[in-house]
Amino acid sequence: MIELRDIHFSYTADAPVLSGVSFTLDDKQCGAILGNNGAGKSTLLKCIDRILRPKQGSVLVDGQDVFSLSGGELARKIAYVAQNARSSDLTVFDTVLLGRRPYIRWDVSDRDRELVMSLLERLELQKLMLRRLSQLSGGEAQKVLLARALAQEPRVLLLDEPTSNLDPRNQHEVMQLVRDIAREQKISVITVLHDLNLAVRYCDRFLLLKDASVYASGGAECMTPENIEAVYHMHVHLLEHRGIPILVPFPDVH
């Protein structure tokens, strides 16, 4: 499980980006960080992964403060997929194999190779495994970086807009896959999403940020039209179809 305790962060002294953010996510759960552009969502992920150091507060994974871990220990605890896929001359196979780096001591093992192949097949990337990452579409590259993160076998998986470059079918396939892996491998997944319908369909817990602070957090009960309207300044209706929650926006209604 992962626990955020009273996280404060600012890039400048007079403009807090995160103020007193706390959140808890158990194993086998997917959590969505939601809020308008500039709400601090990506900054929060970077604080969790120690890319940025909070001014105050702590991040605990299975009870361990991530700022007390070595680099190798951190890589075995947390995997992070950034928002924009970077070009690389590495092949798809080698890119995913890089996720095994925290476990490789002398040479790549048979298990390392088998795990990489299993992930490539599960994300339907096996036909691309000898292609260069720089030759792929944005959506294909995003799935490769997700496979690399999963190859780390982390306790916590952080995803920054993992569906931003994907077509609708792949958006749902990736979110379903992420949720399935969270449950199968008993890990915690925290994802930044802009699509509220993907969030309410595939996530278990929600953190709504507004004005640098937590506006609401919890399970499905906190995803009310009132909370969403307060955070996004947009009227919505919450419906259900065949057991699937659906948010219908009415941006012109005040």
N, C-alpha and C positions, 0 to 999 in steps of 0.2 A: 504494500500500500504506500501511498504518498500523501504527505501532509505539508501544507503550506501554512506557516504561522506568521501572521502580522508582517507581511512583506511590504517594505517601503523602498521606492526607487525614484530617482530623478536624474535627468541629464544636466539640469542647471539647478542652482540652489533655490530659485524662486518659482519653479514650475514642477510640482510633483507629477509623476507619470503613474505611479502606483502608491496608494496610501492605505496601509493596514489591510492588505489582502490576505485572507485565510480561506483555505479550502482543503477538503479531505476526499480522497478517492481510494476505494478498496480494490483489492485484486479482483480481476474478472470484470471490472467496470470500465466503461468509456465515458469520459467527461468532456463536455464542450465548453470552451471559453467564447463568450458571445459579447458583442458590443459594437458600436459604431467605429468607423475608421478613427485612429488616434486614441482609442480607449485604453491602450496599453496591453493588448492581447499578446502580440508578438514579443514585446518587452518582457512580459511575465514568463513566457516559455524560455527566453534567454537567461532569465534569472534562475529558473529551475535547473537549466543545463550548465550553469556556472559560466556562461559566456559573459554575462553581466553579474556584478556582485551587488546585492541589495544593500541599501544604506542601513537597513534594520530588518530583523526577522530571520527565519530559518526555513530550510527545505529538508524534510526528513523522508528518506526512502527506507522502508522496513525498520524505522526507528533510528537510522544513521543519518547524521547531518552531512549533506553532500559536500559541504565545504571542508570537511575533515578527511575526505577520500583522496587517494592518489589519482592521477590521470587514468591509469589502467583500471582501477576499481570503479571510477565514475563511468567509464565506457562499458563496463559490464553491468552497471545499474541502469543507465539512462541512454536511450538512443533518440536522436533528434533529426527530423527531416525538415529542412528549411523551406521557405516559401517558394523560392525560385531555383529550379534545377540549374546546375552549373555545367558548362561544356567541359568535356574531358576527352583525351585521346585513348583512354583505357577502354577495353572491350566491356560489354555488359557483364560477362562472367567475372572478369577481374574486378569490376566496380563492386559487385555484390560480395565477392570474396574479401574485399577490404573490410567488410563488417566483421570478419572473423579475427581481425588483427589483435584485439585484446586477449585472444585465447592462444594465438600462435607463438610458440617459444623458439623452435628451431626450424620447422618446415611445415608446410600445409599438410594436414592429415587427410585420410580418406573420409573421415566424418565431416571435415570442413567442406570438402568437395561435394559430398552427398547432400549436405544441408543446403548448399548453394543451388544445386540442381533441383532440389525439392521446392525451394522458394521460386525459382524461375518457372517451374511448371505450374505452381499454384497461382502465380500472377500472369500466366500465359505469356511468358517472355522467352521461353526456351528457343524459339525460332530466331530470336534476336541476339542470342548470347555471344556471337562472334562479331557483332556490329559495334562500332565505336559509339560511345555515349553521345558525342557531338553530332552524330549522324541521325539521331532519333528526334521524333517530334517532342514537343514539350510534355504531352501526356505520357508518352512512352518513357521518357527520362524520369518523370515523377514516379512512375511505378518501379523503375529500377532503383531509385534512391530509397523507396519504401522497402524494397527487398533487402537492400544493404543494411538498413536499420534493423530489420527483423533478424538478419544474420547475426547481429550482436547478441541475440537472445537476452534482451534487456528485461529488467523488472518494471521499467516505466518507458513507454513509448510516447514521444512528443511529436505532434504533427502540426505544422503551420500551413493551413489552407491546403490540405492534401488533394482536394478535388478541383482546384482552380483551373488546371489545364486539361481536365478530362471531359469527354462528352457525357451526356446524361446516363447512358448505360454503364460506362466505366465508373462514374461517380458512385452509383449504387453498388456496383460490384466491389469497389475498393472499400467502401464503408462497411459493407457486409463482411468482407474478409477481415478487416481490422477488428470488428466486433467479435467474430468467431475466434480469431487468434487470441484476443484478450481472455476469452472464456476458456479456451483449450489450454493455453500456457499459463493461465492464472496471473496475468500481468495487468497493470493499470495503463490506460491510454488517455492522454489529454490532447485534444485537438482544437485548433482555432478554426472556426467555420463562419462563413457569411451566409450560407444557405440554411435558414432556420428549419426548413422541412427535412433536410438531411439530419440536422441536429436532433429534432424531436423523434425522428424515426429510429435512429441508430445509437443514440447516447442515453446513458442511465442517469447522469448527473449534470448539472448546469451551473455555470458561474457567469452571471451577467454583470459586466463592468460599466460604470458610468461615472464621469467626472473623477477619474483616478481611483475610485473606490468600488467596493462590492455593493451593487444595488440589490441583488437577490442571488441566493444560491440554494441548491438542494436537488431533489428529484423532480419528476414531471410536474409535481404540484406547484413549482415556482414558475413554470412556463405558462403563465396566464396572459390573456390579452392585455390586462392592465399593466403588468410588468413589462411586457414587450413594447407596448405603446410608450411607456415612460422612458425606456432605454433608447428606442429607435425613433421616437417621435412620429410614429406611423400607426394608424388604426389597423387592427387585425381581427379576424374571426378564427376561432379554433374549432375545427370540425373533426369528424372521424368517419373513415370509410373502410369497411371490412376490417375494423380493428386497427387501422393505421391512422395516427393523428396527422392532420393537415392544417397548416396555417395559411389563411387566405388574406393577403394584404390589401388594404384600401388606402393608398398613399395620399389620395386627394380628399379624404374625409378627416375632418378635424373635430 
